[in-house]
Amino acid sequence: MKTEIDYLIVGAGLAGSCLAWELIQSGEEVVLTDVHLEGASSLVSAGIINPITGKHYVKTWNWDVLETDFTHFYQRAEAFFRMKLLHQRKIYQILDTIEEESMVVQNDATRICRVFELVKAQL
């Protein structure tokens, strides 16, 4: 007996698993395969979502939309799998120099992102 599939996803890491689940939720027939290589990044991946990126301490492009989307995704996944998947944490960045501190103030990163708290190192 042959079964038709809509999607073959190679790699059951974080991205492949999330894609497969989304497609299945929308009624698609999916085959998800993986070889489980020792040392694969998804075995130790925490799936960290950081709103501040780059060396200039700026909010990620389109962050407000992305935050809404991933929060909704994880809420649906938590309800479906009946387990806690999204653990929101504060992020602390130790600033080593006056230049770094000035860059943060200039980019106003402390105002634009509520989860990013900055701590200046006391040397």
VENSULSUL-V422468 format. One record per residue. N is the residue number from 1. BURIAL is I if it has 16 or more other ideal C-beta (glycine too) atoms within 10 Angstrom, else O. Layout:
# VENSULSUL-V422468
n:burial
N:BURIAL
N:BURIAL
This chain:
# VENSULSUL-V422468
n:burial
1:O
2:O
3:O
4:O
5:O
6:O
7:O
8:O
9:I
10:O
11:I
12:I
13:O
14:O
15:O
16:I
17:I
18:O
19:O
20:I
21:I
22:O
23:I
24:O
25:O
26:O
27:O
28:O
29:O
30:I
31:O
32:I
33:O
34:O
35:O
36:O
37:O
38:O
39:O
40:O
41:O
42:I
43:O
44:O
45:O
46:O
47:O
48:O
49:O
50:O
51:I
52:I
53:O
54:O
55:O
56:O
57:I
58:I
59:I
60:O
61:O
62:O
63:I
64:O
65:O
66:O
67:O
68:O
69:O
70:O
71:O
72:O
73:O
74:I
75:O
76:O
77:I
78:O
79:O
80:O
81:O
82:O
83:O
84:O
85:O
86:O
87:O
88:O
89:O
90:O
91:O
92:O
93:I
94:O
95:I
96:O
97:O
98:O
99:O
100:I
101:O
102:O
103:I
104:I
105:O
106:O
107:I
108:O
109:I
110:O
111:O
112:O
113:I
114:O
115:O
116:I
117:O
118:I
119:O
120:O
121:O
122:O
123:O
